[in-house]
Amino acid sequence: MNEKKEKATTACTMDCPDACSIIVRRASDGSVKVKGNPDNPFTSGFTCAKLKDHVRRVQSPHRITHPQLKTQTGWQTINWNEALDLCAVKIQALRSRPTSILHIHNEGAKGVLKEATTLLFTRLGTSRVRGSLCDAAGFMAGVHDFGSRDNNDINDLLNASRIVNWGKDFSRSSVHTAALVKRARKNGTRVLTISPGGDGNRSYSDVLVRIRPGTDRFLAAAVLQLLIQNDVIDQNMLNHARDPEKFLALIEAQPMEALLATCDVSAADLQRVYECYAQKDPAATLISAGLQRYRYGGENVRFINALALLSGNIGRAGGGSYFQLHSYRNLNLKWLREQEKLPRRSFQFPLIGREILTAEHPPIEMIWVNGCNVINQAPDSQLLIKAFAKVDFKVVVDAFMNDTAQRADLVLPTTLIMEQEDIIGSYLHEQVQYVCPALPCPGKTRDDYWILRQIGKRLDPPLKLPSAKECLRASLESPYLSTTLEQLRDCGCVRSNRPAIAYADLRFAHDDGRYRFPYILHPETEAPADYPLRLLTLVRRKTIHSQILPDDQKQPPAVWVAPDNFCLKDLNLEKPVELVSALGRLKVSVQTLAGLHPDVVIYRRGDWISRGGGVNQLIAARLTDIGSGAAYYDQYVRLENSD
């Protein structure tokens, strides 16, 4: 019997740089298959394992499909009118003191309409979060240095003679960057990877250089010193920078032995990195988001950018320094910023628990969360739990009863990937894509923007938000695009008109057109005696973040250390083991991983507290040097047997 199949071409809205174009086939029996769109110039017919697993998650029996109100006896299912009326009443009561409402919005899902959820709260003048739990130090480093966040087109990697990979794990993130690296290697490009080890980069790299985590700026400074000593610095690049002599003097003043001792890199490995940058043909630099998640994460990126510049690899094909771009850079979101803004109070996102608890004049009385399982994702989870308990009314818009939703008073069920119309960009490539609703919305789920439009109508006086179509049309009124909503629906994607090579004329985006250097190299702090291991909470292979139900979560969660890690001599792995920081303890199982730096313990993030995980319970809330980012990787821990 032939089954009638429905086919739709749409795009992935998960928080992933690849933003894949996908084909969704839905059979009459309800089964769904997805594959990469072979006609999309970037996706090229393949996607990652995360996307295939996500089909199972959107159809999960654990998914929330109706509004849920917390009562004294447990969760009660209510209808949308009741839920929306309740939200409107709570907001209306606080409208005279709007900063007592805190809107927590993050990038759990991408799209113009996901960003538009900020519009109601902007017009109300509520409190908001600033900074980032992800990449703020890295992208602000680019703004400090270049004046803007621009990269060469990612496909230009194929023109590189060498690729220097500072920390990206090609086996777990961005399958299309990994594919480009493989193609480049096949064409003769040499790839050198710098990381603490223990990742999946061996099959993607010609040379591996192991580094002590968080010390990349010292290795970059050592390479720069060799470039100076060997008279390799490109004078033309110096002419396009402000006060280059001050920066060169800083580099020359560093004792080489101290630089190498700090980053724990041998002279032989230093020479390998130097040779990548000293040659005249182009070398591309890839910078991982991980190396900017330290106290001096912005400084790490800035010294690497300086190395790319002074080796002559900025503004040329096959060169460039790549960090994460802004997802919406090719779209017009100016309409989200009101001409007449009400005064708004901002809380630093990485310190959100502390900021809620200490807020005064007025204190926070209502929290609205969307696009974020914030209790799992922010540092110092237990402090944030206490902060939530202090607030009178909490609304969480989500699809699963994750750790944040469990602490809400009202949970509103939202649509997920493939279930709503939208437009997305990418923080990797130049395609802007139409998101076609390919699957029916289960139960009474509604998209985030619809929810807020309905609440706006219920306020007195009402706040009328533009329609979804008006938002989508406005987003395409961009100098980088030449398309209408109807045209984008027909073709599925369009490339921006940005040049393939960033800063090709070596005029940078500062007012004077000149590059900016950092003028200080901060020392690295020693590990505390009681907590000798640096905790790295790295990405998983099959999941992106902790909003989605982690079906594969194991108890206890696993951690990895090097086979020669000194902690192993004091551990009995046949008995229960705990990962311990100054904030608390978490039961774990310990595994060894060859090639990992001996000072490190790895935890794969994304699991839930309620299921025995939640590593951010152990991580103190600290800020990066620039960007108000979260310095997750500045946490030190120990491993010990349970009592």
N, C-alpha and C positions, 0 to 999 in steps of 0.2 A: 504494500500500500504506500503510495507516494504521499508524503507529508507536505502540506503547503508551508513554505518558509517565507518569513518576512526578513528583509535585508535593509539595513540602514548604515550609512557612513557617518561617523561622528568622531569625536576626539576625547582623549583621556583627560580628565580634570583633576587627577590626583596631584599631590605636591611633588612633582618629579620634573626634572629639567627637560626631558625628551618630549613631553606633550604629544604623545603619539596620535596619529590619525588611525582610526580603527574601523573595521567592518564588523557589524553585529548581525548575526543571523539568529532569528527566533523561530523555532519550529512550533507546530500546532500543539505538540505535547507539553509545551512550556520550556523545553530545554533551550539553552542559549550557548552559542559559540562565538568567540571573538578572535580576530586575527588582525595583524597589522595591515594597513592599506598599502598594497603594492604600487598604487598610482601616486601616492604622496611622495614628493621628492626627498623628504628627510626620513620619514618612517621606513620607506622601502620594503614594506611587507612583513616586518617582524616587530615583536614587542617583548617585554620582559615577563618573567614568571609572575611578578606581582599582579599584573593585569589579569592573567588567566585565573589566578586564585580569587581575584576580586569578584568575579561573576558568582562564585559560590557564596561569598560574603553578602552580596546584595540580596541574595535569595535565602539568607539564613533565617531559621525559625526564631532566632533570638532577637531579631530586628524589632525596634519599636515602630509601630504603624499607626498608633492613635495617641492623642495627647494624654499625658499621665500626670496626675496631681497627687502629691504626697499628703497623706492624712495620718491621723494618730494610729490607724490600724494597718497602714501600708499604702501601696500605690493604688489609685483609683483611676479608671479610664473615664475621661470626660469627652464631650464633643468640642469641635473647634469654636463654636460660638461662646461656649463657657470659658474656654481657654483664652481666647482673644479678649473677651470682656474683662476677665480677671487681670490680664496684662495691662489693658488700658486703664483700669481703675488704679492699679498700683503706680503706673507712670503719672497719671493725672494728679494723684495725691502728692507727688514729689516735684511737680512741674515748676513750682515756685522756687525750688532749690535743686535744680537739675544736676548739679555736680555731686549730689548724694547718690546718683545712679552711675554705676561703672559699666562701661561696655568693653568686654574682652573679646577681641576679634583676632583671629590668626589665619594662617594659610593652609588649613586642613584640606581645603578644596579650592581650586583655581577657577577664575571666571569673572567677567564683568559684573554679573549679578551678585556674585559672592562679595565682591568689593562694595557693591551698592548698598549692602546691609549697613554700612557706616553712615548712610545719608540721614536716616531718621535721627540717630543719636547726635550727629553734627548739628542738625537743626534744633534739637532740644537743648544743646549745650551741655551734654553730660560729661562726666569724667571719661577718660580713655587711657589706653596703654601706649607707651612709646618705647622705642628700642626694639629688640628682636631676641627670640629664643634660637635663632638659626644662624644668620650670616651677616649681621650688622657690622661687626668689626672689619670683615673682609671688604664689603662694598664701600664702607666709609674710607678704608685705606685707598681704594681706587679714586674716590672723590678728592681726598687730600692730595694724592699724587698727580693724577691726570686732570682733575677738575670735573670729571664725569665718569659714568660707568659704561665704558665702551670696550668691546673686544673685537678682534678680527672675527669674521664669519667662521664658525666652528669647522666648516668644511676646508678651510685654509690649512688645517693640520696636514692635509695631504701634500702641501707644498714645503713642509719642513724637512730639513736634513736630519734634525735631531729634535726629539721631544723630551723635555725634562718634566717629569711628573712629581710634583711636590705633594704627595700624600693621598691622591685619589685611589680608591679601591675599584679598579675596573671590573672586578668580578661581581660587585654588589650594587653599583650605582651607574646609571646612564648607559644602558646597553648600546646606544648609538654612538656615544663617545668611544666606548670600547671597540666597537666595530670599525670606527674610523682609525683608531690606533692600530688595529690589526691590519687594515688595508695599507696604512702608511708603512708599517714594518715590512709587509710583503713587497712594497715598492722600494725598499732599501733604507727607510728612515730608521735611525737608531733611537731606542727609548731607554732613558735612565729614570728609575724610580727612587725617590727619597721618602722613606717612611720609617716608623718604628718597627715595621715588619709584622708578620703574622697575618697578612692580608692575602688576597688572591691575585697579586700582580706578577707572580713569577712568569706565567705563560705569556704575559703582555710586554715583558721587559727584556732588554739585552743586558742591563746592568742594574743591580739592586744595591742601594746604599742605605744602611741602617743608621738611624739617628735617634738620639734621646728626644722623646716627645716634648714639644713646646719650644724647642731651641733652634728652629729653622732660621731665624734671623742671624744667628751666630755663624751658621754655615754659609749663608749668603754673604755675610761680611767678610768671611775668610776668602771666598772666591773673588769678591771685589778687590781685596787686598792683592791677590795674585795678578788680577788684571792691571792694577796700578803698577805693580813692580815690573811687569813684563811689557809695559807701555802698550796695552791692548785697548785701553779706553777710547771710545769713539769721540773725538773732539767735537764733531758736529752735534752729538747728543748733549755734550756739556754746554754748547752755545744755546741750546733750547731749554735750559734749566735755570732756575733762580739759585744763586749762591752755591754753585757746585763745589767751590773750593772748601767751603765749610764742611760739606758732607765728605769730601775726599780726606780732609784732615781728620775727621772722626774715624774713618776706616783705617787710615794709616796709624792712628794712635793705639789700635787694639793689638795686644800681643798675640801672635798667631797661635802659640801653644795654648793660651787661655781660651781662645775661640774654639779650638778643636777639642779641648778637654771639656768645655761646657756642652757642646753638642755631641760628644762621644763619637766623633768621626775620625778615622785614621787619615794620615797624610796621603796614603795611596788613594783612598776614596775621594778625598778633597781634590786630588789631581784629576780624577775621572770627571767630577762635576765641572771643574775648571775647563777641561778640554771641550766639554759640550758648549760652553759659552765663549771660548776664546777664538774659535774658528770664524772665518768670514762668511760662510754660508749660513742660512737662517736656522735658528733654534727657537722652537715654540715652548712656552712655559705654561703648564697647567697647575693651578693652585686649588687644593682641596678646601672645602668649607671647614674641615676638621682642624687645620692648623691655625685658624683664627678663633678657636674656642678656648683660648687661654687668656690669662690676665693681660699679656702683651700680644694678643692675637693680631691686632691691627698692625703692630710693629713688625711681626713676622711677615705679613703680606707686603708691607711697605719696603722692607729690605729686599725682598724677592723682586718686586716691581723695579726697584732701582738697579738690580742686577740685570734684568731684562733690558732696561733702557741703555745702561752704560756699555753693555756688550753689543749694542747696535741692533737690537732685535725688536724695537718698537717702531711702528709705522712702516713695516715691510711685509711682503708676502712670505709666508712660511715662518714668521716670527710671532710676536704678540705675547701678552701676558693675559691669561684667561682666568677670570673668576666668574661667579654667578652674576648674570645680568638681572635687570629688573623685568619681571614678567610682563608688565604692562607698558613698557617703554615705547612700543609702537602703536599703542592705543591712546585715545584721548579720554582721560578721566578727570579733566579740569572741572567738569560739571558737578563732580562730587564735592568740590571745595566751594562752599558758599561765599558769595561776595560780601555778605555781612555776617560774620561769624560771631556767635556768642562766646564769651570767655569760657575756656575749657581747662579743666585741671587734668594734668597728665601724670600717670604713675609709670615708673620704670618697670617694664615687663619682667626682666629677670629677678626683680626684687618684689614682685607683686604681693606675696603673702605679707611681708613686713609693711608694705605701703598701705594695704587695706587696714591692717591692725592699728596703725599709727595715724590714720587719716582723721583730721578734725576740721570743723568749720566748713561744711558739715561732715559728719562721719558717713561712710557708705551704708546705705539702707537697702539698695537693690543692686543686683548684678545680673547682667545679660551676657551669656557666653555663646558664641557660635564660631565654628571652624577651628575648634581647639579643645582637646582633652587636657585642660590647663593644669589640673591637679597632678596628672601624670607627667606632663611635659615641662613644667616650670621647676626650677631648683627648689629644694627644701619643701617637699610635698607636704610634710606633716604640719609645718607652719601655715601653709596655704589652707589645709583642712580646717585648722583652728580659725583662720580668717573667714572662711565660708560660713562656719558655724555661728560667727558673730553677726552676720548680715541677715536682716529680717526676711528678704524674699530674693530667691535666686531662680532664674530661668535659664535652662540649657537647651539649645537647639541641636539635636543630634539624632543618630540612628540606632545607637546601642547604649545600653545601661552601663557605660564605662564609669570610671572612678569619679569623674566630674558630675556626670548625670546623676549618680547615686546620691550626691550631696545637694541636689537641686530641690526646690519646692514644686517646680513645674518643668516637665520635659516635653518639648514640642518635636514631633517626628519629622525629620527632614528628608528630602530626596538625596540620592547619591549619584555617582557617576553613571552616565547613560540614561538618566531619568528626567533631565530637564534641558531646555534650550539655553544656550549661552554662547559667548565668544571668549576664546582664550589666546593668550600669547605664550611665550616660552622664556625661561631664563637661561636657555642654551642656544637656541637657533632663531632664525628670522621669520618663521612661518606664523601667521595669525590664522586661526582656524575657527570654523563654525562648529558648534556643539549641537548636534541634532538629538532630540529626545528619542532614544532607540528602544527603550523598555517602558512598560507601563509603571506608574507609581503604585507601590503596594499599599493596601489599606487606605488610610487617610493621610498619608504623608504629603507634605507640601514643601515647596522650595523656600529657602530662607527669606528671599526678598518679598515673596507673596505674603508671608507672615507679617512682616513689618509694614507693608502697605495697608494691610487690613487693620493693624493696630493704629496706624496714623489716622485712618478715617474715623476711628472711634474716640479720638481725643477731642477735647473741647477747649479752644477751637481746634478743628481738625488740622492735621499736617498732611497735605496731599503730596504724595511722592509721584514722580513720573512713572509711567507704565514701563513694564519690562522691555517692550519694543522700543520705546523712546530711549531707554538707557543703552540698548544695543546699538541703535542708530547713532546716538551721540558719540559712542566710543570709537566709531569708525571715521569720525571727522578729524582725522589726524594727518599731519604733513608727511608722515611716513607711509601712508596707505593711499591707494586709489581704488576704492571699491565701495559698493553699497551693500546693505544687508541682504537685499535680494540676490545680488551677484555672488556674495559670499556663500549664501545658502546653496546656490547652483554649483559653484566650483569647489566648495569645501575648505579651501585655504588660499591665502595670498601671501607672497613674500613682501616684506617691507622694502623700501627703497634705500635703506641705509647702505653705505659703501662696504665692500667686502673687507677692506683694510682700515682699521681704526687709526686715526692720527697720522694718515699717510703724508701730510705736509709738515708733520712734527709741530703743528700748532695745537696746543692743548687747551682745555676748556676753561682755564683760569682767565681772569680779565686781561692779564698781560700775555697770555698764550704760552707761558713757560711752565715747565714741569716743577714739582715741589719735592724736595728730599726730606726725610726725617733727619733730625740733628742730634738725636740722643739714642744710645743703645742701652736699654735698661738691663741690669744684671738679672740672672735667673736665681730664684730663691731655692734654698735647699729643702728637701723633704723633711717634715717633722720626724723626730726620732721614733715616736709611737706609731706613725703612719707612713711607712717607707715606700709604699707602692703608689704610682700614679694611676688613677682610674680613668680609662678611656671608654666612653659609652658610645660604641660605634653602631653604624647602620646594619640592619639585617638584610638578608638576601630576598626574602619573600614578603616583607611588609615595609611600609614607609613610615608610619607613625602610629600612635596608640589610640586614635579615635576608633579604628575598626577593630572588631572583635578578634583577639589573637587566638585563633583556633589551635595553633601549634605551640601554645605556651606550656613549657615544662615546669614541673615543680620537683625540687627547687631549681631556679634558673642556673644556667651554666656560666662560669667565668673561665678565662684562659690565661695562663701564664707561660713563660718560657721554661723549657726543661731545666735550664740552669738557674732558674729564679731562686734566690737565697731563702725565700719563705718556705720552700718545700721541705727543707731539712727539719723544720719544726712542726710540720703538719702530718697528721695521720689521716690519709684520704679514705680510710675505711670507716671513719667516724664522721658525724655531721660537722660541716665547716660553715663559718659565717664570714661574710664580708662586712668589715667594721670601719666606720668613720666616726668623727666626733659627734655626728648627729644621730647615729643609730646603727642597727645591725640588720643584716639580711641573710637568710640561709641560702647557700649556694652549693653547687657541685663544681669541683675544680678539674679542669682538663689542661693538658699541656699542648703548646703550639710551637713547633720548630720555627726558628727565625725571628721570633718576637724579642724585643728588647727586654732585658732582665729586670728593669725597673718598673715594668708595666703590668697591670691586670686589665683585661678586656671584658666588658659586659656588653652584650648586644641589646640595645635599647628597644622600647616599644611595647613591653608587656605591662600588665595591670597590677596595681597594688592588691586589689581584691582577689587576685589569682596567685598571690605569693610572690609577685615581682615588684616593679616600681623602684628602679635604682635611684631615681631623683630624690627619694627619701634620705639618701646618704650624702647628697651633694649640696654644699652650702651655696647660698645665693650671693654671687659675686659678679661684678661688671667687668667687661673687657675695657681696655685702655681707651678705645674710641667706639662710638656708635651705640653705646648702651646695650651691648650684646651680653649674652650669658656666658660666663667663663666656666663652663661645665668641666673642662679638662684640667682645671687647677685644683681639683680635689684629690687628696691623698688618703689612702686607706691601708688596712692590713687584713690579712687572712688568718683566722685562728679557729681551732676546734671549739665547738660549743661546750659549755660546762656540763 
